[in-house]
Amino acid sequence: MANVTRASLDQRLALAKRCSREANLAGIKAAGVATIASAFPTLASVRMLPWAKANINPTGQALIICTAAGMAYFVAADKKILSLARKHSFENAPEHLKNTSFQGTGRPHPAFFRP
């Protein structure tokens, strides 16, 4: 087992913080887009459709909009975290695992190792 140095731990912590910030920013962007995209149809349908006008109160409208934003945040942040983890695991893999090209397939790496 290799010795772990303070510098390598600090480097890993800095990488984790940077990835966390990137995932958070991706989630916030997606939540903003989802809020706008779900607010317009929700608010418009409550004004125009008799069923929605009678059955969806302002709390229900806010719940519909916030649910869409929350789901978009977590989906986008999770996708970003997984893509960064895949990228970093490929970068840190030993050379004999990186060089997995097969002749005649046209794909340089298996799908699970592609960044």
C-alpha positions as MATLAB code, in Angstrom:
seq = 'MANVTRASLDQRLALAKRCSREANLAGIKAAGVATIASAFPTLASVRMLPWAKANINPTGQALIICTAAGMAYFVAADKKILSLARKHSFENAPEHLKNTSFQGTGRPHPAFFRP';
ca = [
       0.000    0.000    0.000;
       1.377    3.399   -0.987;
       2.094    6.064    1.577;
      -0.347    8.960    1.558;
       1.222   12.382    1.889;
      -0.334   15.579    3.141;
       0.202   17.184   -0.270;
      -1.677   14.430   -2.096;
      -4.564   14.707    0.363;
      -4.671   18.475   -0.097;
      -4.635   18.037   -3.856;
      -7.535   15.564   -3.701;
      -9.485   17.871   -1.397;
      -8.984   20.814   -3.757;
     -10.143   18.679   -6.694;
     -13.221   17.542   -4.764;
     -14.099   21.134   -3.841;
     -13.716   22.278   -7.444;
     -15.896   19.429   -8.723;
     -18.490   20.197   -6.074;
     -18.573   23.852   -7.123;
     -18.946   22.899  -10.788;
     -21.793   20.504   -9.974;
     -23.508   23.122   -7.823;
     -23.282   25.704  -10.591;
     -24.660   23.238  -13.160;
     -27.543   22.451  -10.822;
     -28.333   26.107  -10.219;
     -28.375   26.812  -13.945;
     -30.702   23.881  -14.581;
     -32.988   24.910  -11.714;
     -33.244   28.430  -13.115;
     -34.159   27.172  -16.551;
     -36.683   24.707  -15.105;
     -38.269   27.428  -12.985;
     -38.806   29.659  -15.987;
     -39.916   26.757  -18.183;
     -42.471   25.502  -15.669;
     -43.686   28.865  -14.350;
     -45.089   30.172  -17.619;
     -47.297   27.187  -18.489;
     -48.394   26.738  -14.875;
     -49.410   30.349  -14.386;
     -50.972   30.570  -17.841;
     -53.021   27.403  -17.389;
     -54.420   28.621  -14.079;
     -55.665   31.763  -15.790;
     -57.088   30.093  -18.912;
     -58.271   26.589  -18.010;
     -61.419   26.387  -15.884;
     -60.374   23.125  -14.188;
     -56.962   24.507  -13.203;
     -58.513   27.774  -12.043;
     -60.905   25.873   -9.777;
     -58.497   23.240   -8.426;
     -54.958   24.676   -8.274;
     -54.505   27.339   -5.588;
     -51.354   29.527   -5.329;
     -49.699   27.006   -3.019;
     -50.225   24.281   -5.610;
     -48.779   26.483   -8.315;
     -45.677   27.162   -6.234;
     -45.352   23.463   -5.471;
     -45.481   22.548   -9.176;
     -42.833   25.141  -10.052;
     -40.534   24.297   -7.125;
     -40.766   20.559   -7.748;
     -39.626   21.016  -11.336;
     -36.761   23.259  -10.228;
     -35.655   20.867   -7.471;
     -35.672   17.852   -9.736;
     -33.719   19.714  -12.419;
     -31.120   20.805   -9.851;
     -30.460   17.295   -8.577;
     -30.455   15.663  -11.994;
     -28.030   18.226  -13.464;
     -25.729   18.198  -10.423;
     -25.659   14.393  -10.365;
     -24.890   14.197  -14.086;
     -22.045   16.686  -13.631;
     -20.594   14.791  -10.671;
     -20.721   11.497  -12.561;
     -19.127   12.958  -15.690;
     -16.307   14.554  -13.674;
     -15.735   11.303  -11.754;
     -15.584    9.353  -15.013;
     -13.155   11.878  -16.463;
     -10.885   11.833  -13.417;
     -10.941    8.057  -13.072;
      -9.810    7.769  -16.689;
      -7.046   10.336  -16.154;
      -5.777    8.538  -13.042;
      -5.996    5.024  -14.483;
      -2.772    3.090  -15.132;
      -1.483    3.134  -18.697;
      -2.201   -0.531  -19.336;
      -5.899    0.175  -18.694;
      -5.982    3.341  -20.800;
      -4.576    1.649  -23.882;
      -7.481   -0.683  -24.596;
      -7.915   -0.032  -28.283;
      -9.029   -3.037  -30.281;
      -8.077   -3.384  -33.919;
     -10.938   -3.024  -36.360;
     -13.571   -1.721  -33.936;
     -13.132    1.959  -34.718;
     -13.504    2.851  -31.031;
     -10.323    3.774  -29.153;
     -11.645    2.944  -25.648;
     -14.456    0.904  -24.162;
     -17.572    2.931  -23.384;
     -17.136    2.723  -19.605;
     -13.692    4.375  -19.773;
     -14.481    7.233  -22.114;
     -14.314   10.644  -20.400;
];
